[in-house]
Amino acid sequence: MSLIKSISGIRGTIGGPAGDGLSPIDIVKFTAAFAKFIASNTTKTSRTIVVGRDARLSGAMVDRLVTGTLMGMGFDVVDIDLASTPTTELAVVWENACGGLILTASHNPRQWNALKLLNENGEFLSDREGKEVLRLAEGLSFDFADVDNLGKVYTNTTYNRRHIDAVLALPLVDVDAIRNAHFTVAVDAVNSVGGVIIPQLLRALGVEKVIELNCTPTGDFAHTPEPIPENLTGIADLMASGVADVAFVVDPDVDRLAIVDENGKMFGEEYTLVSVADYVLRHTPGNTVSNLSSSRALRDVTIARGGQYTAAAVGEVNVTTKMKETGAIIGGEGNGGVIYPELHYGRDALVGVALFLTLLAKSGKTVSQLRATYPPYEIVKMKLVLEPSTNVDAILAAVKEQYSNEQITDIDGVKIDFADGWVHLRKSNTEPIVRIYAEAQDAQKATDLATAVADFAKTMM
């Protein structure tokens, strides 16, 4: 069993001793700490917090604990029930709430759940703010409301439709073009909330036929939920039979988007952002941001469109912070996360679907033909397993010195930019490993780059 406290929230496995998983005691403690933090930091006069959840099996139990605790802390709760992460983010703003809680463990397996923490802007807490919530939780110093000041619960299940309407209203989403393309679209929503909202979005966009795979939101995931190729054999086989023009795959909380072409081949999760950004940049030139472990293809496309690309540390809040600093008009992460500030500062698969379908319709190309128009890169991933005594900082410093003749970025581990590729080393926040990502124009070259850096790092262990 595991309990992990990080910049992205508090997550853990359900069941087991308190403190060793995400037990009811832990859920109450961290929810109370979040409520105390919000009470001291919000600029809003309301005492309202929005709660949304994905469809995982433990969701109803966690929801009741979270809602009851917030009421006990004197906050009113707007419970939007089954809702995607981006839907909940938007609901915080639309409700003029002082914060939000998303009950989702994202791409983690069915036995996991998590509390993801939002500020009054519907955005994730910063690292500093998250650490303050953890400090408050450990202190266990909470003042609960008396019986005359307990919070109330309001249920509002309209936000899926409001989210869809907001996506349809984006100037770069062309419903007429999509409708006139007469697309058939397949969806794999891994039995979570995407199975509700993505088919609804597609039909609202004018998609002629929607094929639903794993779209019943039971929370009993049909496959490992992370939308990466090895987990998507079912939708790939379906597409290989020639039944649809494109397939979209989302994770359980619908902030990541993977695309499968008409032949059953992966478009590449890195290229979700690259393709959508290219479409946006054609019409609204500007800057872009992604994290250090994302494809160089976004940089290439941005420069070709006359913009400036900037890399951020890994983590959605780091990307959005850098986007605000640089005035980026689009950004995200190479795991299929598209952030389009025209709607909000959060990864949003609905935005990705709508913009990609508009691009596809206007291009007149198949998905595979469209993919061939972008710079060809391949990413490989390795890891170094650490001993308890390993000095990771010393290893990273030695790597930085060894490759000092190359372009080095050290805002998050060490990234080495070579003329023909890059290698990024960073310590995992959740495992005793150093992650090593590398990219080049073919997989063998990327492997060679990663292996060379890994071999040097091993000599420092």
N, C-alpha and C positions, 0 to 999 in steps of 0.2 A: 504494500500500500504506500501511497506517496501523497505528500502535501507540498506544493511548490508555491513560493511567494516571489513574485517578480514584477517587472514593470508592466506586464500585461494583465495583472490581477492575481487572484488567489485561486489556484486550481488543485484538484486532487481526486483520488479515487473514492468512491462511495463505499462506506463500510469500514469496520475495523476500529481500533482504539482512537480516542480523541487525540489530535495532534499528529497522527500517523496517516490520516486520510482526511478527506473533507467531511468530517462528521457533523451532526447537528450542532454540537457545541461550538465547533469552529465556525460554522456558517453564521450562528448568532453573534459570535465574538467579532468577526470581521465586518459583518453588516452594521453592528452597533458602532464600530470604530469609524466606518465610512460615514455614517450619519453624523457622528460627532465632528468629523473633519468638515463635512459639508456645512454644518451649522455655523462653523467658525470662519468659513472661507467664501461662502456664496455672497454675491452682490444682490441676489434676488430677495424680494420681500416675501415671496411665497415659501411655504414649507411643504413642497411637493416633490416627490421623487418618482420617476418612471421606472417600471420594472417590466422587462420583456424576457422571453426565454425561447430556446430552441426546443426540439421535440424529444430530447433524450429521456430515457426511462425514469431518471431520478428528478426530472424537471418539476413535476407537481409538488413533490416533497420539499425540494429546495425553495420553490416559490412561496410556499406557505410559511416556512421558517423566516425567509427574508422579509416578506410582507408583514408578518406579525412583529418582527423585531423593529422594523421601521415605524410601525404604529406605536410600539412601546417607547420609541425615542421621540414621539410627538410629531412625526411626519405623516402627511397624507400620501397615499400611494395611488398612482394611476397604473393599474395593471393592464398591459396591452396583450397579455396572454402569449400565444405562439407568434413570434415575430423575429425577423432577421436582426442581426446586429446593426446594419445600417438603418433599418426601420426604427429601431429603438433610439438610435442616435438622433434621428430626425424628430422623433416624438418628444424628446427632451426639450428641443427648441420650440416646437409647436405648442407644447403645453406650458411654456414659460416656466419650466421646472427648475429647481436648483441643482439637480443631478439626476443620474440614472444608474441602474444596475442591469447588466445583461447576464442572464444565467445560461452560460454556454461554455463548453470546453473546446469549442471550435472543432479542429480536425482530430482531436483525441478520441480514442475508442469509447464504446458505450458505457464502460464502468466509470468514466470520468465526468466531472462537472466542474464549474468554476463560477466565480464572481468577477465580472469585468466592470470596472468602475469608470463612470463618466462624470465630467464636470457640468456646469450649467450651460455650456456651449455644445453639449452632446459629443464631446471629444474625450479621449482617454486622458487620465491623469498623467502628469509628468513623472519622471523618475523621483524627483524630490518629493512631490505630493504623495506618490505611492508609498514611499518610505515613511512618511509621516503617518499614513493610515496604519501601516504595520506597527509603528511605535505605539500608537494609541491602542491597538489591539492587544499588544503585550502588556500594556499598563492596566488594562481591565478597569479603568476608572470612568464609568459611564453614569450619567444622571438620567434615569428613565422618567417618563412623564407620569404625572398623577392621573387619577381616573377622569378628571375634568379636562385633561389636555391630551388624551390619546388621539392618535391619528385615525383617519378614515380611509377606506379603500374604495376606489372608483374603477370600474372596468370599462375599458374603451377598446373595442376591437375594430375600429375604423382605420387604423393607421396603415395597414397593408394597402388599402385602396388609395389613401392619401400619398403614400410613397410612390405607387405606380403613376398616379396623376402628376406628381412632381417630375418624374422621369420623362413622361410624355411631353411635358411642357418645356423641356430643355430645347433651346434653339437649334442645336445640332442633331437632335433626334428627329428623323423624317419618317413619320408614320406612313405617309402616302407612298414613299419610295419602297418601304418594306412591304406594304400591302400589295403593291403592283409587282413585286418580285415573286409572289406566290410561293413563298418558302414552305418547305416541310422541315420542322425543327424537332429534334429529339432532346430530352432532358433526363439526366440522372441526378436526383436530389437526395440520395442516400437516406431516404425515409425520415427527413427532417423538414424544417419549415420552408426550405426551398421548394419542396413539393407542392406547397400551397401557392406561394407568391410568384414563382417563376412561370408556371403555366398561365396564371392570370395575366402577368405582364405580357407574355408572348401573344396571347389572344387580343389584349388591348392594343398591341402594336400592329395588329392585322395579319399575323402569321396564319397562313391558310390551314395548316394541319400541325398539331402538336402531338408527339409521341412521348408518353410518360413512362419512365422507368424508375422504379423505387421512389415514387412520389407520394405514397401514403405516409403521413407523418406519425409513424408508430414509435420512432426512437430506437427501434430494433434494427440497427444499420445492416443493410444487405451485404456490405463489404467494408473493409477498412476505410474510414471516411476521408482520409487525406486525399485530395484530388490529384494524385500523381499516377503516371502510366501503369505501374504494376498493380494498382488498385482498380483500374478502369477497363478491365478486359471485357466486361459485359457490354458496356456501351460501345466499345471499339468493335466487338463482334457484330453488334446490331448495325452499326454504321457501315461495316464492310459488306453487308448484304444489299447496300444501295437504297435504303428506305428513306433517307433524308438528306437534305442539303448541308446541314451542320448539326452538331450536338453540343449542348452546354452542360457542364458538370459543376456543381457547387458543393462546398463543404457544409456541415450541419448548420452553421450560422450565416451562411450566404454572403461572406465578405471576400471569398476567393472564387475565381472563375477560371475553369479550364475549358478548352475548346477542342473538339474532335472533328476532323475534316470528313468530306463525303466518302472517303475511302477507308475510314476507320483508323486513320493515323492521327497521332497527337499533333495539334498545332504548336504545342510547346507552351508551358505555363508562363515562361518569360515573355512570350510574344503576345499574350493577351494585352499587357500594358503597352508593348511596343506598337502594335497595330492600332489600338484605340488612340494612343498619343499621336501617332502619325496623322490620323484622320482629324483630330482636334487641331493640331498644329497647321494643317493645310488651310484651315478656315480662321483660326485665331492664333497667329504667330506669338510665341512667347517662350518661357523657360520651363524646364522640367526637372524633377528630382526623383531618384530612386535610391534604395539602400546600396551599400557597398558590395553586397553579394548578388546584385542583380546584373542582368546582361548589359554589355557594352553597346548592344544594338540600340538601346534608347538614346544613348549619347550620340551615336551616329545619325539617327533619324532627326534628333533635335538640331544638331549642327547643320544638317542638310536643309532644314526648314528655317534656318536663320536664328535659332534660339541658343540659349546657354544651358548646359546640363550641369547639375551639381549632385554629388553623392552625399548621402546622409548615413549616420550610424544605423545599424539594424534595429528595427522596432518601429511600429506605425507612428507612435507619437514623435519619434525622432524625424521621420520623413515629413510629417505635417508641419513640424516646427521649422524645418529647413525650407519647405515650400512657402511658408509665410515670409520667411526672411528674404527669399529670392524672388518673390512674386510669381512663383511657378503657376502656370495655368492648368497643369495636369501632372500627376506623379503617382507613386505607388511602390509596390514591391514585386519582385520577380516571381513570387509564388502565385500570381494571378490576381493580385490586389490592385484595383484601379481606384485612385483618389482623384475626384473631379470637383474642385472647389466651387464651380458654378452651382452645384447642389449642396455639397457639404464636405467638410474635411474628415472623411472616413472612407475606408475601403468599401466598395459597394458593387456587388456583382450585378445588380439590376442596371446600374449605369453602364457597366461593361457590356452587358447583353444588348442594350438598346443602341449604344454607339457602334458596336461591332456589326450588328445587323444593318444599320444605316450605311456603314462603310461597305459592307458586302453587297448590298442592293445597288448602291451607286457605282460600284466598281465594275459590275457586270461579270466578275470573275467567280470561279469556284473558290472554296476555302483553300484548297491546295495551291491553286494558282496565285491567290493573294499571299499566301505564306512565302512563296518563292520570290516575291518582290522585296523582301526584307533581308538585311545583312545576315549571312549564315554564321551562326555561332553555336558551339556546343559547350555545356557546362558539365563538369564532373565534380563529385563530392567525395571527400575522404575524411578520415578522422585519426587523431593520435590519442590513444588511451593513456591517461596520466596515472602515475603513481601518487600516493598521498603526499610524498615529500617533494614532488616536482614543483619547481619554481617556474610557473608559466610566464610571469613577467620577464624573467631573465631569458627564457627561450625566445620570446617575441622581440626583445631588445637585440638579441644576437642575430635573428633573422633580418631585422631592420638594418643592422650594420653590414651584414653580409651582402645585402642587395642595395646598398646606399647609392649606387650609380644609377639605379632605376627610379622611377617616380614612386614615392612612398606616401601612403595616407595612413595615419595612426589614430584616427578619432574613435576607432572601434577595432581593437586588435591591430593587425598590420596587413595592409593591402599593397601588393607590388604590381605596378602597371608596367608590363613589357610592351615593346612595339607590336608584338603579335599575340598578345593575350594578357591575362592577369591571374594572380593567386591571392586569395584572402584567407588569413588565419585569424580565428577569434575563439576565445574560451567560451564554452557553453555555460549558460546560466543554470542549467538543469542537470547536467551530467559531468562526470570527471573526464572530459575530453576536450581536445582542441579541434574545432571544425576547420577543414581545409576545402575551400571551393576554388575551382580554377576554370577559366574559359579561354577558348581559342576557336579558330575557324573549323577545326575538326576535333573529334573526341580524343584521338591519339595524341595530338599536340597538347591538348588541355591536360591529359593524363601525365604526359612527360613533364610539363611545367609543375604540376602538383607534386609529382613524385620527387622531383629534384629538390623542391623546397622542403617537403616532408622528410626526406633523407637527411638534409642538413639539420633540420630541427631535432631529429632523433639523436644526432651527435651531441646535442646540448643537454640531453636529458640525463 
